[in-house]
Amino acid sequence: MTRTARTAPTDLGAGTDRRRGLALIAVAIVLTALNLRTAVTSVGPVLEEIERGLGISSGLAGVITTMPVLCFALIGFTGPALSARYRDSHVLAGALIAMSGGLALRSLADAFPVFLAGTALAMAGGALGNVMLPSLVKRHFPARTGPLVGAYSTAMGLGATLAAVAAQPVADAAGDEGWRWALVVWAVPALVAAAVWLAVPASPGVSREGHAAVRMRALVHSPTAMALTAFFGVQALQAYVVIGWSAQYLRDSGLTAATAGLLLGLNSVVGLPLSAVIPSLTVRPRMQRPLLLVFLANYVIGWVGLWIAPTAAPWLWMTLIAVGMGTFSMVLTLIGLRARTPETVSALSTVTQGWGYVIAGAGPLLVGVLRGATGSYDGMFVIVLVGVAVLGVAGWIATRQVFVDDEVERSVPGWSPAGRCTDVLESAGAEAPASAHIADTAPPRDQGRRAAAPPRD
């Protein structure tokens, strides 16, 4: 009997060529992250104009704000299968090209179903990027997890900020139905990122024989995996309520559309430096729970302030909520820390984000439904504050210093993320999967645990 294991990526060659290949992958990861939220955050500031342009109700507007989250969930589950069958670079390039097409389609839509179809297509790049980037970082940059997660989460925040801040000015400058231009301009950076992925070199001489499906169902036996899923889902719910409804809430509270858009942009801008710092702090076990408590406190103060006195100090409330939203960078880092191998990271990332976005999707939709039924935003604040309590419980469990691999294996002996068949080595530049075998002369399990233990202060 043999054990399967993933070897370090060697497809980019040695020396200078390999360094250049890795640098290109790093650039592609950051550019992809820049595009992961532009299709989402460009909607909120012009949601009222979209409602008028398509002739839809608040309830259907809630569907628009929820649709991206549901697409992230459904499309994200296809990531591991596509990654095992095709080069990661081609999967992500195709997804980003699809994103560009979807952005163009929904900008031309005159009917609600067409707009939804364009939104679903536009979410392909975001959905696959969500689940694939953590495992790419783990595979190609295992010693640089904190800095690279920080770089790409910062790029994600930058893209979200630019889309939110620019949406209303672009719409105003474009004149009648300018909201269409506010949505479609983000197709250009998506195409640029796709071109960089297509430039990642392929490696000759790699076999297509090895293929295995990632076994994700077994993660239900890991309390840590379930806690991470709840944590990710509820923090995403918070974020998408902010993205989808905060600008409209501020407009309905008496602020101008431009001011509301700027405040949403401020929320994103504040998150940029935090995105760069939080991953490097999260890799230190002793910092994880103090960070969690800081995020929870900022959420509570920010949401309550926005609820009670939305026009008194909206910049302060949106800033505090932005600090609370640092939970996103934290959970992205925890996904990599709670798994031993790139395969487990891939499985954990898919389950956590896939089901997490299902949880998140309920938030914006319920806000729209409750607003339409009651004419009030009170329901929105009840939803997000209950979510903060759930974040506290799930985050406390997720910050225990354990590996999901070990928890699953205690319930499912012999489990590995790719099953017990030939493992798959697939990297961004590989032409196809390659397999590697390690004999049973590997070091004892407890020795492996010590080697793979989470970093200590």
C-alpha positions in Angstrom: 0.0 0.0 0.0 1.2 3.5 -0.7 0.3 6.9 0.6 -0.3 9.7 -1.9 1.1 13.1 -1.4 1.5 16.3 -3.3 5.0 17.3 -4.2 6.3 20.8 -4.4 5.5 22.4 -7.8 8.4 21.9 -10.2 6.7 22.6 -13.5 8.0 26.1 -13.8 11.6 24.8 -13.9 14.5 25.8 -11.8 16.3 29.1 -11.2 15.4 32.2 -13.0 12.6 30.7 -15.1 10.9 29.2 -12.0 11.1 32.5 -10.2 9.6 34.4 -13.1 6.9 31.8 -13.4 6.0 32.2 -9.7 6.1 36.0 -10.0 3.7 35.8 -12.9 1.4 33.6 -10.9 1.5 36.0 -8.0 0.7 38.9 -10.3 -2.2 36.9 -11.8 -3.5 36.1 -8.3 -3.5 39.7 -7.3 -5.1 40.9 -10.5 -7.8 38.2 -10.2 -8.5 39.4 -6.7 -8.9 42.9 -7.9 -11.8 41.7 -10.0 -13.6 39.5 -7.5 -16.0 42.1 -6.1 -16.3 44.8 -8.8 -19.4 43.2 -10.4 -21.0 43.2 -6.9 -20.1 46.6 -5.4 -20.8 48.6 -8.6 -24.5 47.7 -8.1 -25.4 49.2 -4.7 -24.7 52.9 -5.4 -27.0 52.8 -8.5 -29.6 50.3 -7.2 -32.3 52.9 -7.3 -31.5 53.6 -11.0 -31.5 49.9 -11.8 -34.9 49.5 -10.2 -36.3 52.3 -12.3 -34.5 51.1 -15.5 -35.8 47.6 -15.2 -39.2 48.6 -13.6 -38.8 46.3 -10.6 -39.9 46.3 -7.0 -37.8 46.4 -3.8 -38.3 42.7 -3.4 -36.8 42.0 -6.8 -34.0 44.5 -6.0 -33.3 42.2 -3.0 -33.0 39.3 -5.5 -30.4 41.3 -7.4 -28.3 41.9 -4.2 -28.6 38.2 -3.3 -28.0 36.7 -6.7 -24.2 37.2 -6.6 -23.9 35.5 -3.3 -25.9 32.5 -4.5 -23.8 32.3 -7.7 -20.6 32.3 -5.6 -22.0 29.3 -3.7 -23.3 27.3 -6.7 -20.5 28.0 -9.1 -17.8 27.8 -6.4 -18.6 24.1 -5.9 -17.4 23.4 -9.4 -13.9 24.7 -8.7 -12.1 21.5 -7.5 -13.5 19.4 -10.4 -12.5 22.0 -13.0 -9.1 22.4 -11.3 -8.5 18.6 -11.4 -9.5 18.4 -15.1 -7.9 21.6 -16.5 -5.0 23.9 -15.8 -5.9 26.4 -13.0 -4.7 29.2 -15.3 -7.1 28.2 -18.0 -10.0 27.8 -15.5 -9.5 31.2 -14.1 -8.9 32.9 -17.5 -12.1 31.3 -18.8 -14.0 32.5 -15.7 -12.7 36.1 -16.0 -13.7 36.1 -19.7 -17.1 34.9 -18.8 -17.3 37.6 -16.2 -16.6 40.2 -18.9 -19.4 38.8 -21.1 -21.8 38.8 -18.2 -21.0 42.4 -17.3 -21.7 43.4 -20.9 -25.0 41.3 -21.0 -26.5 42.9 -17.9 -25.6 46.4 -19.0 -27.6 45.8 -22.1 -30.6 44.2 -20.3 -34.0 45.6 -20.7 -35.8 42.9 -18.7 -35.2 41.5 -15.3 -34.5 37.9 -16.4 -31.8 39.0 -18.8 -30.2 41.1 -16.1 -30.2 38.1 -13.8 -28.6 35.9 -16.5 -25.9 38.5 -17.0 -25.3 38.6 -13.3 -24.9 34.8 -13.1 -22.4 34.9 -15.9 -20.5 37.8 -14.4 -20.2 36.0 -11.1 -18.2 33.1 -12.6 -14.8 34.8 -12.2 -15.6 35.8 -8.6 -17.0 32.4 -7.6 -14.0 30.4 -9.0 -11.5 32.9 -7.8 -13.0 32.8 -4.3 -12.4 29.0 -3.9 -9.2 28.6 -5.9 -7.0 31.4 -4.7 -6.4 30.1 -1.2 -5.2 26.7 -2.5 -3.0 28.4 -5.1 -1.3 30.4 -2.4 -0.8 27.3 -0.3 0.6 25.3 -3.2 2.9 27.9 -4.8 3.8 30.1 -1.8 3.6 28.0 1.4 6.2 30.1 3.2 4.5 33.4 2.2 0.9 32.7 3.1 0.4 35.7 5.3 1.9 38.3 2.9 0.3 36.9 -0.2 -3.2 36.5 1.3 -2.7 40.1 2.5 -1.8 41.2 -1.0 -4.7 39.6 -2.7 -7.3 40.5 0.0 -6.0 44.1 -0.3 -6.4 44.0 -4.1 -9.9 42.6 -3.6 -10.8 45.5 -1.3 -9.2 48.0 -3.7 -11.4 46.7 -6.6 -14.5 46.8 -4.4 -13.7 50.4 -3.4 -13.1 51.6 -6.9 -16.3 50.0 -8.2 -18.3 51.5 -5.3 -16.9 55.0 -5.5 -16.9 55.3 -9.3 -20.4 53.9 -9.9 -22.4 57.0 -9.3 -20.0 59.5 -11.0 -19.8 57.2 -14.0 -23.6 56.9 -14.2 -24.0 60.7 -13.8 -21.3 61.4 -16.5 -22.9 58.9 -19.0 -26.3 60.7 -18.8 -29.6 58.8 -19.4 -29.4 55.2 -18.2 -25.8 55.8 -17.1 -26.1 53.0 -14.7 -25.4 50.7 -17.6 -22.0 52.2 -18.1 -21.3 52.0 -14.3 -21.7 48.3 -14.5 -19.9 47.4 -17.8 -16.7 49.4 -17.4 -15.4 46.6 -15.0 -15.2 44.2 -17.9 -11.9 45.7 -19.0 -9.8 44.8 -15.9 -11.3 41.4 -15.9 -10.0 40.8 -19.5 -6.5 42.1 -18.4 -6.4 39.5 -15.6 -7.5 36.8 -18.0 -4.7 37.7 -20.3 -2.1 37.3 -17.5 -3.4 33.9 -16.6 -3.1 32.8 -20.2 0.5 34.0 -20.2 1.4 31.6 -17.3 3.7 29.0 -19.0 2.7 25.4 -19.4 5.0 22.6 -18.4 5.8 19.9 -20.9 6.0 16.2 -20.1 3.3 16.1 -17.4 1.1 13.0 -17.4 -2.7 13.2 -17.6 -3.1 9.8 -16.0 -3.7 10.7 -12.4 -7.2 12.2 -11.5 -9.1 12.1 -8.3 -12.1 13.9 -7.1 -11.8 15.9 -3.9 -13.7 14.2 -1.1 -15.5 17.1 0.6 -18.4 15.5 2.4 -16.2 14.1 5.1 -15.5 17.6 6.3 -18.9 17.5 8.0 -17.0 15.4 10.7 -14.8 18.4 11.5 -16.2 20.9 14.1 -13.6 23.3 12.9 -14.6 23.1 9.3 -18.3 23.6 10.3 -17.3 26.6 12.5 -15.3 28.1 9.6 -18.3 27.6 7.3 -20.6 29.4 9.7 -18.0 32.1 10.4 -17.4 32.7 6.7 -21.1 32.7 5.9 -22.1 35.2 8.5 -19.2 37.6 7.9 -20.2 37.5 4.2 -23.8 38.1 5.1 -22.6 41.3 6.9 -20.5 42.4 3.9 -23.3 41.8 1.4 -25.8 43.7 3.4 -23.4 46.6 3.5 -22.6 46.3 -0.2 -26.2 45.8 -1.3 -28.2 48.0 1.0 -26.2 50.5 3.0 -26.0 53.1 0.2 -29.7 52.9 -0.4 -30.4 53.1 3.4 -28.3 56.2 3.7 -30.1 57.7 0.7 -33.5 57.0 2.3 -32.2 58.5 5.5 -31.7 61.9 3.8 -28.2 61.8 2.3 -27.5 62.4 -1.4 -26.8 59.5 -3.8 -23.2 60.8 -4.3 -22.6 61.0 -0.5 -24.0 57.6 0.1 -21.7 56.2 -2.6 -18.7 57.9 -1.1 -19.6 56.5 2.4 -19.7 53.0 0.9 -16.4 53.7 -0.7 -15.0 54.9 2.6 -16.1 51.6 4.1 -14.0 49.8 1.5 -11.0 52.2 1.7 -10.7 51.7 5.5 -10.6 48.0 4.9 -7.6 48.2 2.5 -4.8 48.7 5.0 -6.5 46.2 7.4 -6.5 43.6 4.6 -2.8 44.0 4.3 -2.1 43.6 8.0 -4.7 41.2 9.4 -3.4 38.0 7.6 0.1 38.5 9.1 -1.4 38.9 12.5 -3.8 36.0 12.1 -0.9 33.5 11.5 0.1 34.2 15.1 -2.2 32.0 17.3 -2.1 34.3 20.3 -3.5 37.2 18.2 -6.5 35.4 16.8 -9.0 35.7 19.6 -8.1 39.3 20.6 -8.5 40.2 16.9 -11.9 38.5 16.9 -13.1 40.5 19.9 -12.0 43.7 18.3 -13.9 42.9 15.2 -17.1 42.0 17.1 -17.0 45.2 19.2 -16.6 47.4 16.1 -19.5 45.6 14.4 -21.9 46.2 17.3 -21.0 49.9 17.8 -21.1 50.6 14.0 -24.4 48.9 13.3 -26.2 50.3 16.4 -24.9 53.8 15.5 -26.1 53.5 11.9 -29.5 52.3 13.1 -30.1 55.0 15.8 -28.3 58.0 14.2 -27.6 57.4 10.5 -27.0 61.0 9.6 -25.2 62.1 12.8 -21.9 60.5 12.1 -22.3 58.2 9.1 -18.6 58.3 8.4 -17.8 56.9 11.9 -20.4 54.1 11.7 -19.2 53.0 8.2 -15.6 53.1 9.4 -16.4 50.9 12.5 -18.3 48.4 10.4 -15.3 48.4 8.0 -13.0 47.4 10.9 -15.5 44.6 11.8 -15.3 43.4 8.2 -11.7 42.5 8.8 -13.2 39.1 9.7 -13.0 38.4 5.9 -9.2 38.6 5.8 -9.1 36.6 9.0 -11.2 33.7 7.8 -9.3 33.5 4.5 -6.0 33.1 6.5 -7.6 30.6 8.9 -8.7 28.4 5.9 -5.0 27.9 5.1 -3.9 27.5 8.7 -6.4 24.8 9.6 -5.4 22.4 6.8 -2.2 20.5 6.4 -2.0 20.2 2.6 -3.0 22.1 -0.6 -5.7 19.4 -1.2 -7.2 19.9 2.2 -7.1 23.7 1.7 -8.9 23.3 -1.6 -11.6 21.1 -0.1 -12.0 23.3 3.0 -12.0 26.5 0.9 -14.8 25.0 -1.3 -17.0 23.8 1.5 -16.4 26.9 3.7 -17.1 29.4 0.9 -19.7 27.4 -1.0 -22.0 26.7 1.9 -20.9 30.0 3.5 -22.3 32.0 0.6 -25.5 30.0 0.8 -25.8 31.4 4.4 -24.8 34.8 3.2 -27.4 34.9 0.4 -30.2 34.9 2.9 -29.2 38.3 4.3 -29.6 40.8 1.4 -32.7 38.9 0.2 -34.4 39.1 3.6 -33.5 42.8 3.9 -35.3 43.5 0.6 -38.3 41.4 1.5 -38.7 43.0 5.0 -38.2 46.5 3.6 -40.9 45.9 1.0 -43.3 44.4 3.6 -42.7 46.9 6.4 -41.3 50.0 4.7 -38.6 50.0 7.4 -35.0 49.0 7.7 -35.4 47.7 11.3 -35.3 44.1 10.0 -31.9 44.7 8.4 -30.4 45.7 11.8 -31.9 42.8 13.6 -30.4 40.4 11.0 -26.9 41.8 11.2 -26.8 42.1 15.0 -27.9 38.5 15.5 -25.2 37.6 12.9 -22.6 39.3 15.1 -23.5 37.0 18.0 -23.1 33.9 15.7 -19.8 35.3 14.5 -18.5 35.3 18.1 -19.4 31.7 18.7 -18.2 30.3 15.4 -15.0 32.4 15.5 -14.1 31.2 19.0 -14.3 27.6 17.7 -12.5 28.3 14.5 -9.5 29.9 16.3 -8.7 26.7 18.2 -5.2 25.4 17.2 -6.3 22.2 15.4 -6.2 20.8 11.9 -9.4 19.7 10.1 -7.5 16.7 8.6 -7.0 15.3 12.1 -10.6 15.8 13.1 -11.9 14.1 10.0 -9.5 11.2 10.3 -10.6 10.4 13.8 -14.1 9.8 12.4 -13.2 8.5 9.0 -10.0 6.5 9.3 -7.8 6.6 6.3 -9.4 9.8 5.0 -7.5 12.1 2.7 -9.0 15.0 0.7 -8.4 13.2 -2.6 -9.5 9.8 -1.4 -7.2 6.8 -1.3 -6.6 6.6 -5.0 -3.8 8.3 -7.0 -3.4 11.9 -5.8 -3.4 14.7 -8.2 -0.7 17.4 -8.5 -2.1 20.3 -10.5 -0.6 23.7 -10.6 -1.4 26.9 -12.4 1.2 26.3 -15.1 0.9 22.6 -15.4 -0.5 21.2 -18.6 -2.1 18.3 -16.7 -2.2 16.6 -13.3 0.8 14.6 -12.2 0.8 12.0 -9.5 3.4 11.2 -6.8 3.6 8.3 -4.4 5.4 8.1 -1.0 6.1 4.7 0.5 4.9 3.7 3.9 8.4 4.5 5.2 7.2 8.1 5.8 7.8 9.6 9.3 5.4 8.7 12.1 2.2 10.7 12.2 3.0 12.5 15.4 6.3 13.6 13.8 4.4 14.9 10.8 2.1 16.8 13.1 5.0 18.5 14.8 6.5 19.5 11.5 3.2 20.9 10.2 2.1 22.5 13.5 0.7 26.0 13.3 3.2 28.8 13.7 3.8 29.9 17.3 4.6 33.4 18.5 
